[in-house]
Amino acid sequence: MNALDGDDRYGTVSRFNHWLGAAAVFAMFAIGLYFSGLPRGDARSFWFGLHVSLGVLLFLFLFFRVCWRFMRGFPRAVEQHPTLQRLTAAAHRLMLLALVLLILTGPFIVWTLARPLEVFDWFALPSPLPKRQGLHEILETVHVTAAYTLIGLVAVHVLGALRHAMKGDGTLRRMWG
């Protein structure tokens, strides 16, 4: 088993990054969606705190995942219509961009309220900013928009993977190992 990507396959580091990143995105989206629908109170605070705590713990991994992909590039794409090749490349890059927006705006949403990032009552990262309500609202909008965009792109990504599976062109073996 090769740790690094080859010309036409993903290595174990990329596969690990992909599947752990996918699980993290789904968990964070589900928690965020759940707490955003709750009224203010203890339950909402608990789920928000869980979302923030997991976000802080996942920050370095997700940042590494994005950097790894941009540093390593992508293995050669499976032959398909040139328009689909371009759309696939664009979707992959947009998913990574949405992920970057999420991991950068997340902490600043809390910090623009001049609050620390509390991580499971283990430690707190103090806010480097004074309260900035206007910036807070902008960052919340960017964060939510990036989350929904990422989930939409993931849905397209999954549909594309299913299409490749039905064609039997070997694309899925590249990510399953």
N, CA and C atoms as a LAMMPS dump frame, in Angstrom:
ITEM: TIMESTEP
0
ITEM: NUMBER OF ATOMS
531
ITEM: BOX BOUNDS ff ff ff
-5.0000000000000000e+02 5.0000000000000000e+02
-5.0000000000000000e+02 5.0000000000000000e+02
-5.0000000000000000e+02 5.0000000000000000e+02
ITEM: ATOMS id mol type element x y z
1 1 1 N 0.835 -1.17 0
2 1 2 C 0 0 0
3 1 3 C 0.884 1.239 0
4 2 1 N 0.598 2.161 -0.888
5 2 2 C 1.406 3.361 -1.028
6 2 3 C 0.77 4.534 -0.288
7 3 1 N 1.563 5.235 0.519
8 3 2 C 1.045 6.365 1.283
9 3 3 C 0.757 7.566 0.384
10 4 1 N 1.559 7.751 -0.656
11 4 2 C 1.418 8.919 -1.525
12 4 3 C 0.601 8.592 -2.765
13 5 1 N 0.04 9.638 -3.35
14 5 2 C -0.745 9.471 -4.571
15 5 3 C 0.159 9.098 -5.734
16 6 1 N -0.397 8.336 -6.653
17 6 2 C 0.285 8.027 -7.901
18 6 3 C -0.34 8.839 -9.019
19 7 1 N 0.111 8.597 -10.25
20 7 2 C -0.44 9.337 -11.387
21 7 3 C -1.915 9.047 -11.599
22 8 1 N -2.351 7.837 -11.268
23 8 2 C -3.734 7.468 -11.557
24 8 3 C -4.454 6.842 -10.356
25 9 1 N -3.96 7.109 -9.139
26 9 2 C -4.605 6.576 -7.946
27 9 3 C -4.294 7.468 -6.743
28 10 1 N -5.14 7.337 -5.729
29 10 2 C -4.943 8.053 -4.473
30 10 3 C -4.208 7.141 -3.5
31 11 1 N -3.271 7.706 -2.746
32 11 2 C -2.538 6.95 -1.738
33 11 3 C -3.314 6.881 -0.435
34 12 1 N -2.757 6.185 0.539
35 12 2 C -3.465 5.989 1.804
36 12 3 C -3.682 7.302 2.565
37 13 1 N -2.756 8.247 2.461
38 13 2 C -2.942 9.537 3.136
39 13 3 C -4.151 10.253 2.548
40 14 1 N -4.258 10.288 1.239
41 14 2 C -5.396 10.953 0.596
42 14 3 C -6.707 10.239 0.901
43 15 1 N -6.687 8.916 0.897
44 15 2 C -7.917 8.17 1.197
45 15 3 C -8.354 8.413 2.643
46 16 1 N -7.404 8.386 3.569
47 16 2 C -7.719 8.67 4.972
48 16 3 C -8.284 10.087 5.106
49 17 1 N -7.602 11.054 4.484
50 17 2 C -8.073 12.447 4.526
51 17 3 C -9.484 12.57 3.967
52 18 1 N -9.737 11.886 2.861
53 18 2 C -11.037 11.965 2.197
54 18 3 C -12.151 11.446 3.099
55 19 1 N -11.977 10.235 3.623
56 19 2 C -13.068 9.619 4.372
57 19 3 C -13.249 10.233 5.757
58 20 1 N -12.168 10.567 6.448
59 20 2 C -12.317 11.244 7.738
60 20 3 C -12.879 12.648 7.525
61 21 1 N -12.413 13.326 6.47
62 21 2 C -12.953 14.651 6.151
63 21 3 C -14.443 14.588 5.838
64 22 1 N -14.865 13.576 5.097
65 22 2 C -16.285 13.418 4.765
66 22 3 C -17.104 13.204 6.036
67 23 1 N -16.623 12.333 6.926
68 23 2 C -17.338 12.086 8.18
69 23 3 C -17.416 13.361 9.017
70 24 1 N -16.32 14.117 9.064
71 24 2 C -16.299 15.363 9.834
72 24 3 C -17.289 16.373 9.26
73 25 1 N -17.304 16.512 7.944
74 25 2 C -18.215 17.468 7.301
75 25 3 C -19.668 17.094 7.591
76 26 1 N -20.009 15.816 7.44
77 26 2 C -21.388 15.395 7.702
78 26 3 C -21.768 15.622 9.16
79 27 1 N -20.868 15.274 10.085
80 27 2 C -21.169 15.459 11.502
81 27 3 C -21.34 16.941 11.833
82 28 1 N -20.419 17.766 11.375
83 28 2 C -20.495 19.197 11.66
84 28 3 C -21.74 19.823 11.037
85 29 1 N -22.082 19.408 9.812
86 29 2 C -23.273 19.947 9.153
87 29 3 C -24.524 19.529 9.925
88 30 1 N -24.602 18.263 10.304
89 30 2 C -25.782 17.774 11.031
90 30 3 C -25.949 18.504 12.364
91 31 1 N -24.856 18.656 13.105
92 31 2 C -24.926 19.352 14.397
93 31 3 C -25.31 20.815 14.182
94 32 1 N -24.682 21.464 13.202
95 32 2 C -24.992 22.867 12.92
96 32 3 C -26.44 23.065 12.502
97 33 1 N -26.924 22.18 11.663
98 33 2 C -28.316 22.249 11.217
99 33 3 C -29.263 22.037 12.398
100 34 1 N -28.918 21.088 13.253
101 34 2 C -29.771 20.785 14.401
102 34 3 C -29.844 21.964 15.371
103 35 1 N -28.683 22.491 15.789
104 35 2 C -28.729 23.544 16.807
105 35 3 C -29.3 24.842 16.262
106 36 1 N -29.15 25.08 14.961
107 36 2 C -29.679 26.334 14.408
108 36 3 C -31.202 26.36 14.433
109 37 1 N -31.835 25.181 14.52
110 37 2 C -33.286 25.131 14.587
111 37 3 C -33.844 25.142 15.997
112 38 1 N -32.972 25.136 16.992
113 38 2 C -33.422 25.119 18.381
114 38 3 C -33.634 26.538 18.902
115 39 1 N -34.581 26.697 19.838
116 39 2 C -34.731 28.015 20.477
117 39 3 C -33.547 28.26 21.415
118 40 1 N -33.31 29.514 21.73
119 40 2 C -32.241 29.838 22.678
120 40 3 C -32.491 29.112 23.992
121 41 1 N -31.404 28.629 24.58
122 41 2 C -31.533 27.914 25.841
123 41 3 C -30.425 26.898 26.004
124 42 1 N -30.569 26.036 26.999
125 42 2 C -29.526 25.07 27.338
126 42 3 C -29.241 24.079 26.212
127 43 1 N -30.289 23.573 25.562
128 43 2 C -30.081 22.585 24.495
129 43 3 C -29.309 23.211 23.339
130 44 1 N -29.705 24.394 22.928
131 44 2 C -29 25.068 21.83
132 44 3 C -27.554 25.35 22.221
133 45 1 N -27.341 25.804 23.439
134 45 2 C -25.977 26.089 23.909
135 45 3 C -25.122 24.829 23.907
136 46 1 N -25.708 23.697 24.345
137 46 2 C -24.964 22.439 24.344
138 46 3 C -24.522 22.071 22.934
139 47 1 N -25.46 22.065 21.971
140 47 2 C -25.143 21.647 20.602
141 47 3 C -24.215 22.64 19.914
142 48 1 N -24.386 23.927 20.203
143 48 2 C -23.462 24.929 19.665
144 48 3 C -22.058 24.684 20.22
145 49 1 N -21.967 24.427 21.533
146 49 2 C -20.668 24.149 22.155
147 49 3 C -20.014 22.912 21.572
148 50 1 N -20.818 21.879 21.302
149 50 2 C -20.283 20.668 20.673
150 50 3 C -19.751 20.983 19.271
151 51 1 N -20.51 21.766 18.515
152 51 2 C -20.107 22.158 17.161
153 51 3 C -18.778 22.928 17.201
154 52 1 N -18.678 23.877 18.106
155 52 2 C -17.451 24.679 18.239
156 52 3 C -16.29 23.801 18.691
157 53 1 N -16.513 22.968 19.701
158 53 2 C -15.44 22.11 20.226
159 53 3 C -14.913 21.166 19.154
160 54 1 N -15.813 20.491 18.444
161 54 2 C -15.379 19.599 17.364
162 54 3 C -14.68 20.384 16.266
163 55 1 N -15.209 21.578 15.962
164 55 2 C -14.582 22.412 14.934
165 55 3 C -13.145 22.765 15.281
166 56 1 N -12.908 23.114 16.533
167 56 2 C -11.539 23.446 16.957
168 56 3 C -10.646 22.208 16.848
169 57 1 N -11.155 21.057 17.308
170 57 2 C -10.353 19.835 17.251
171 57 3 C -10.09 19.382 15.813
172 58 1 N -11.032 19.639 14.921
173 58 2 C -10.878 19.219 13.524
174 58 3 C -10.132 20.24 12.675
175 59 1 N -9.939 21.442 13.192
176 59 2 C -9.354 22.532 12.413
177 59 3 C -8.035 22.127 11.749
178 60 1 N -7.086 21.645 12.522
179 60 2 C -5.773 21.32 11.963
180 60 3 C -5.855 20.179 10.957
181 61 1 N -6.678 19.156 11.261
182 61 2 C -6.821 18.062 10.315
183 61 3 C -7.4 18.561 8.992
184 62 1 N -8.483 19.333 9.056
185 62 2 C -9.127 19.798 7.815
186 62 3 C -8.213 20.755 7.051
187 63 1 N -7.47 21.591 7.788
188 63 2 C -6.505 22.475 7.13
189 63 3 C -5.424 21.648 6.432
190 64 1 N -4.933 20.613 7.122
191 64 2 C -3.946 19.716 6.523
192 64 3 C -4.527 19.035 5.283
193 65 1 N -5.786 18.601 5.372
194 65 2 C -6.433 17.915 4.257
195 65 3 C -6.471 18.795 3.014
196 66 1 N -6.829 20.062 3.192
197 66 2 C -6.884 20.993 2.065
198 66 3 C -5.475 21.25 1.522
199 67 1 N -4.533 21.523 2.416
200 67 2 C -3.146 21.774 1.976
201 67 3 C -2.568 20.559 1.251
202 68 1 N -2.814 19.375 1.786
203 68 2 C -2.318 18.141 1.165
204 68 3 C -2.807 18.039 -0.272
205 69 1 N -4.088 18.275 -0.474
206 69 2 C -4.662 18.128 -1.812
207 69 3 C -4.078 19.161 -2.763
208 70 1 N -3.925 20.412 -2.302
209 70 2 C -3.368 21.423 -3.196
210 70 3 C -1.876 21.208 -3.441
211 71 1 N -1.145 20.711 -2.445
212 71 2 C 0.287 20.448 -2.63
213 71 3 C 0.513 19.229 -3.518
214 72 1 N -0.283 18.187 -3.328
215 72 2 C -0.099 16.941 -4.075
216 72 3 C -0.78 16.97 -5.436
217 73 1 N -1.74 17.857 -5.606
218 73 2 C -2.506 17.854 -6.843
219 73 3 C -3.482 16.692 -6.854
220 74 1 N -4.042 16.445 -8.01
221 74 2 C -5.014 15.367 -8.169
222 74 3 C -4.442 14.338 -9.135
223 75 1 N -4.674 13.061 -8.871
224 75 2 C -4.274 12.064 -9.874
225 75 3 C -4.993 12.328 -11.196
226 76 1 N -4.446 11.781 -12.255
227 76 2 C -5.03 11.952 -13.583
228 76 3 C -6.488 11.486 -13.559
229 77 1 N -7.35 12.277 -14.145
230 77 2 C -8.782 11.951 -14.153
231 77 3 C -9.058 10.802 -15.121
232 78 1 N -10.097 10.049 -14.805
233 78 2 C -10.56 8.994 -15.702
234 78 3 C -11.1 9.663 -16.967
235 79 1 N -10.872 9.032 -18.11
236 79 2 C -11.346 9.596 -19.382
237 79 3 C -12.854 9.792 -19.368
238 80 1 N -13.265 10.997 -19.691
239 80 2 C -14.671 11.316 -19.86
240 80 3 C -14.765 12.551 -20.744
241 81 1 N -15.961 12.945 -21.086
242 81 2 C -16.169 14.098 -21.949
243 81 3 C -15.435 15.306 -21.356
244 82 1 N -14.778 16.134 -22.184
245 82 2 C -14.02 17.278 -21.666
246 82 3 C -14.837 18.222 -20.781
247 83 1 N -16.108 18.41 -21.09
248 83 2 C -16.944 19.274 -20.252
249 83 3 C -17.097 18.668 -18.86
250 84 1 N -17.3 17.35 -18.791
251 84 2 C -17.395 16.681 -17.49
252 84 3 C -16.073 16.732 -16.745
253 85 1 N -14.963 16.641 -17.476
254 85 2 C -13.633 16.745 -16.841
255 85 3 C -13.494 18.104 -16.155
256 86 1 N -13.884 19.169 -16.871
257 86 2 C -13.772 20.52 -16.301
258 86 3 C -14.72 20.707 -15.123
259 87 1 N -15.947 20.2 -15.243
260 87 2 C -16.909 20.317 -14.144
261 87 3 C -16.443 19.544 -12.913
262 88 1 N -15.874 18.376 -13.133
263 88 2 C -15.353 17.573 -12.026
264 88 3 C -14.223 18.309 -11.319
265 89 1 N -13.291 18.838 -12.09
266 89 2 C -12.166 19.575 -11.496
267 89 3 C -12.677 20.794 -10.728
268 90 1 N -13.63 21.509 -11.314
269 90 2 C -14.183 22.692 -10.644
270 90 3 C -14.887 22.298 -9.346
271 91 1 N -15.672 21.221 -9.37
272 91 2 C -16.388 20.784 -8.171
273 91 3 C -15.417 20.4 -7.058
274 92 1 N -14.34 19.683 -7.407
275 92 2 C -13.349 19.308 -6.386
276 92 3 C -12.723 20.55 -5.756
277 93 1 N -12.36 21.503 -6.568
278 93 2 C -11.725 22.712 -6.04
279 93 3 C -12.709 23.566 -5.238
280 94 1 N -13.96 23.63 -5.695
281 94 2 C -14.969 24.388 -4.949
282 94 3 C -15.274 23.744 -3.596
283 95 1 N -15.252 22.406 -3.527
284 95 2 C -15.443 21.742 -2.236
285 95 3 C -14.317 22.124 -1.275
286 96 1 N -13.095 22.152 -1.777
287 96 2 C -11.959 22.526 -0.928
288 96 3 C -12.055 23.991 -0.511
289 97 1 N -12.468 24.865 -1.437
290 97 2 C -12.631 26.286 -1.101
291 97 3 C -13.708 26.46 -0.035
292 98 1 N -14.833 25.762 -0.177
293 98 2 C -15.901 25.856 0.828
294 98 3 C -15.387 25.382 2.185
295 99 1 N -14.587 24.328 2.187
296 99 2 C -14.014 23.819 3.432
297 99 3 C -13.098 24.865 4.076
298 100 1 N -12.293 25.534 3.264
299 100 2 C -11.419 26.597 3.779
300 100 3 C -12.269 27.72 4.394
301 101 1 N -13.316 28.123 3.694
302 101 2 C -14.184 29.182 4.232
303 101 3 C -14.799 28.762 5.568
304 102 1 N -15.206 27.52 5.673
305 102 2 C -15.813 27.042 6.911
306 102 3 C -14.819 27.041 8.067
307 103 1 N -13.608 26.519 7.82
308 103 2 C -12.653 26.425 8.935
309 103 3 C -12.081 27.788 9.321
310 104 1 N -12.133 28.755 8.407
311 104 2 C -11.657 30.095 8.764
312 104 3 C -12.751 30.94 9.407
313 105 1 N -13.967 30.864 8.882
314 105 2 C -15.035 31.696 9.45
315 105 3 C -15.535 31.173 10.79
316 106 1 N -15.48 29.845 10.99
317 106 2 C -15.99 29.274 12.235
318 106 3 C -15.442 29.936 13.488
319 107 1 N -14.128 29.95 13.693
320 107 2 C -13.589 30.576 14.908
321 107 3 C -13.898 32.074 14.991
322 108 1 N -13.85 32.742 13.847
323 108 2 C -14.059 34.189 13.866
324 108 3 C -15.503 34.575 14.154
325 109 1 N -16.44 33.671 13.886
326 109 2 C -17.836 33.943 14.258
327 109 3 C -17.927 34.11 15.768
328 110 1 N -17.249 33.25 16.504
329 110 2 C -17.258 33.335 17.971
330 110 3 C -16.415 34.521 18.422
331 111 1 N -15.243 34.674 17.847
332 111 2 C -14.339 35.739 18.278
333 111 3 C -14.878 37.138 18.002
334 112 1 N -15.68 37.309 16.955
335 112 2 C -16.231 38.649 16.692
336 112 3 C -17.282 39.04 17.724
337 113 1 N -17.653 38.117 18.588
338 113 2 C -18.5 38.451 19.744
339 113 3 C -17.64 38.663 20.993
340 114 1 N -16.302 38.679 20.795
341 114 2 C -15.32 38.861 21.875
342 114 3 C -15.412 37.73 22.895
343 115 1 N -15.766 36.535 22.421
344 115 2 C -15.854 35.36 23.286
345 115 3 C -14.732 34.388 22.954
346 116 1 N -14.304 33.611 23.941
347 116 2 C -13.28 32.593 23.66
348 116 3 C -13.902 31.375 22.985
349 117 1 N -13.074 30.605 22.298
350 117 2 C -13.504 29.312 21.767
351 117 3 C -13.323 28.291 22.885
352 118 1 N -14.417 27.853 23.455
353 118 2 C -14.391 26.868 24.542
354 118 3 C -14.362 25.476 23.935
355 119 1 N -13.429 24.641 24.366
356 119 2 C -13.292 23.293 23.825
357 119 3 C -13.539 22.279 24.94
358 120 1 N -14.773 21.778 24.999
359 120 2 C -15.182 20.749 25.966
360 120 3 C -14.755 21.046 27.404
361 121 1 N -14.694 22.255 27.793
362 121 2 C -14.232 22.629 29.144
363 121 3 C -12.808 22.156 29.417
364 122 1 N -12.08 21.799 28.363
365 122 2 C -10.674 21.393 28.502
366 122 3 C -9.767 22.609 28.465
367 123 1 N -10.051 23.49 27.513
368 123 2 C -9.271 24.709 27.355
369 123 3 C -10.099 25.694 26.549
370 124 1 N -9.629 26.929 26.515
371 124 2 C -10.312 27.976 25.748
372 124 3 C -9.267 28.774 24.982
373 125 1 N -9.632 29.156 23.776
374 125 2 C -8.781 30.024 22.957
375 125 3 C -9.386 31.424 23.014
376 126 1 N -8.702 32.352 23.689
377 126 2 C -9.289 33.681 23.88
378 126 3 C -9.464 34.423 22.554
379 127 1 N -10.416 35.302 22.552
380 127 2 C -10.677 36.096 21.362
381 127 3 C -9.577 37.132 21.157
382 128 1 N -9.028 37.195 19.951
383 128 2 C -8.042 38.241 19.667
384 128 3 C -8.722 39.531 19.211
385 129 1 N -10.052 39.545 19.189
386 129 2 C -10.801 40.675 18.634
387 129 3 C -11.739 41.308 19.65
388 130 1 N -11.986 42.589 19.473
389 130 2 C -13.083 43.199 20.238
390 130 3 C -14.408 42.8 19.572
391 131 1 N -15.495 43.069 20.261
392 131 2 C -16.804 42.732 19.697
393 131 3 C -17.025 43.52 18.407
394 132 1 N -17.437 42.8 17.347
395 132 2 C -17.687 43.39 16.019
396 132 3 C -18.972 42.775 15.462
397 133 1 N -20.112 43.245 15.874
398 133 2 C -21.396 42.658 15.526
399 133 3 C -21.626 42.611 14.014
400 134 1 N -21.288 43.681 13.312
401 134 2 C -21.476 43.706 11.852
402 134 3 C -20.659 42.634 11.154
403 135 1 N -19.394 42.521 11.541
404 135 2 C -18.528 41.489 10.965
405 135 3 C -19.022 40.101 11.353
406 136 1 N -19.504 39.964 12.585
407 136 2 C -20.052 38.694 13.054
408 136 3 C -21.179 38.221 12.13
409 137 1 N -22.094 39.109 11.807
410 137 2 C -23.24 38.735 10.97
411 137 3 C -22.799 38.37 9.552
412 138 1 N -21.823 39.087 9.022
413 138 2 C -21.297 38.761 7.686
414 138 3 C -20.658 37.375 7.696
415 139 1 N -19.833 37.111 8.714
416 139 2 C -19.157 35.812 8.8
417 139 3 C -20.148 34.67 8.993
418 140 1 N -21.206 34.897 9.762
419 140 2 C -22.248 33.867 9.908
420 140 3 C -22.873 33.542 8.56
421 141 1 N -23.166 34.585 7.779
422 141 2 C -23.762 34.382 6.453
423 141 3 C -22.815 33.611 5.545
424 142 1 N -21.539 33.973 5.558
425 142 2 C -20.549 33.273 4.736
426 142 3 C -20.437 31.815 5.183
427 143 1 N -20.42 31.587 6.49
428 143 2 C -20.273 30.238 7.041
429 143 3 C -21.454 29.353 6.627
430 144 1 N -22.653 29.858 6.807
431 144 2 C -23.85 29.083 6.466
432 144 3 C -23.913 28.843 4.961
433 145 1 N -23.602 29.868 4.174
434 145 2 C -23.616 29.717 2.713
435 145 3 C -22.578 28.693 2.265
436 146 1 N -21.389 28.745 2.851
437 146 2 C -20.338 27.776 2.508
438 146 3 C -20.755 26.363 2.913
439 147 1 N -21.429 26.219 4.055
440 147 2 C -21.87 24.893 4.507
441 147 3 C -22.885 24.296 3.535
442 148 1 N -23.887 25.077 3.161
443 148 2 C -24.891 24.571 2.219
444 148 3 C -24.288 24.329 0.836
445 149 1 N -23.373 25.176 0.425
446 149 2 C -22.696 24.981 -0.857
447 149 3 C -21.893 23.687 -0.834
448 150 1 N -21.16 23.47 0.258
449 150 2 C -20.363 22.25 0.374
450 150 3 C -21.256 21.014 0.339
451 151 1 N -22.344 21.028 1.069
452 151 2 C -23.239 19.864 1.078
453 151 3 C -23.832 19.643 -0.313
454 152 1 N -24.187 20.708 -1.011
455 152 2 C -24.684 20.565 -2.382
456 152 3 C -23.636 19.974 -3.302
457 153 1 N -22.409 20.448 -3.185
458 153 2 C -21.321 19.912 -4.001
459 153 3 C -21.017 18.454 -3.648
460 154 1 N -21.117 18.12 -2.372
461 154 2 C -20.914 16.724 -1.961
462 154 3 C -21.993 15.839 -2.589
463 155 1 N -23.221 16.325 -2.633
464 155 2 C -24.299 15.553 -3.266
465 155 3 C -23.983 15.309 -4.743
466 156 1 N -23.514 16.34 -5.439
467 156 2 C -23.126 16.181 -6.846
468 156 3 C -21.955 15.206 -6.958
469 157 1 N -21.009 15.305 -6.04
470 157 2 C -19.845 14.419 -5.996
471 157 3 C -20.284 12.953 -5.843
472 158 1 N -21.222 12.709 -4.932
473 158 2 C -21.723 11.353 -4.711
474 158 3 C -22.456 10.846 -5.956
475 159 1 N -23.256 11.7 -6.568
476 159 2 C -23.944 11.302 -7.805
477 159 3 C -22.935 10.956 -8.9
478 160 1 N -21.88 11.748 -8.986
479 160 2 C -20.823 11.448 -9.958
480 160 3 C -20.153 10.114 -9.659
481 161 1 N -19.911 9.847 -8.383
482 161 2 C -19.295 8.565 -7.996
483 161 3 C -20.218 7.4 -8.359
484 162 1 N -21.518 7.581 -8.133
485 162 2 C -22.475 6.532 -8.509
486 162 3 C -22.497 6.322 -10.022
487 163 1 N -22.406 7.404 -10.775
488 163 2 C -22.348 7.293 -12.244
489 163 3 C -21.126 6.49 -12.665
490 164 1 N -19.977 6.802 -12.061
491 164 2 C -18.754 6.056 -12.375
492 164 3 C -18.888 4.585 -11.972
493 165 1 N -19.545 4.337 -10.839
494 165 2 C -19.735 2.95 -10.388
495 165 3 C -20.582 2.181 -11.396
496 166 1 N -21.631 2.82 -11.904
497 166 2 C -22.489 2.145 -12.889
498 166 3 C -21.746 1.894 -14.2
499 167 1 N -20.835 2.817 -14.542
500 167 2 C -20.035 2.634 -15.757
501 167 3 C -18.948 1.587 -15.556
502 168 1 N -18.552 1.361 -14.291
503 168 2 C -17.508 0.387 -13.997
504 168 3 C -16.148 0.792 -14.538
505 169 1 N -15.844 2.099 -14.484
506 169 2 C -14.597 2.59 -15.074
507 169 3 C -13.406 2.609 -14.113
508 170 1 N -13.591 2.091 -12.89
509 170 2 C -12.474 1.992 -11.95
510 170 3 C -12.257 3.21 -11.072
511 171 1 N -13.083 4.243 -11.233
512 171 2 C -12.894 5.466 -10.452
513 171 3 C -13.02 5.202 -8.951
514 172 1 N -13.997 4.436 -8.566
515 172 2 C -14.199 4.194 -7.131
516 172 3 C -13.06 3.424 -6.5
517 173 1 N -12.43 2.532 -7.233
518 173 2 C -11.287 1.789 -6.677
519 173 3 C -10.159 2.729 -6.302
520 174 1 N -10.068 3.87 -6.992
521 174 2 C -9 4.824 -6.674
522 174 3 C -9.134 5.391 -5.274
523 175 1 N -10.372 5.528 -4.772
524 175 2 C -10.595 6.103 -3.453
525 175 3 C -10.868 5.039 -2.387
526 176 1 N -11.26 3.842 -2.798
527 176 2 C -11.479 2.769 -1.832
528 176 3 C -10.207 1.98 -1.561
529 177 1 N -9.259 2.043 -2.478
530 177 2 C -8.015 1.313 -2.278
531 177 3 C -8.084 -0.084 -2.874
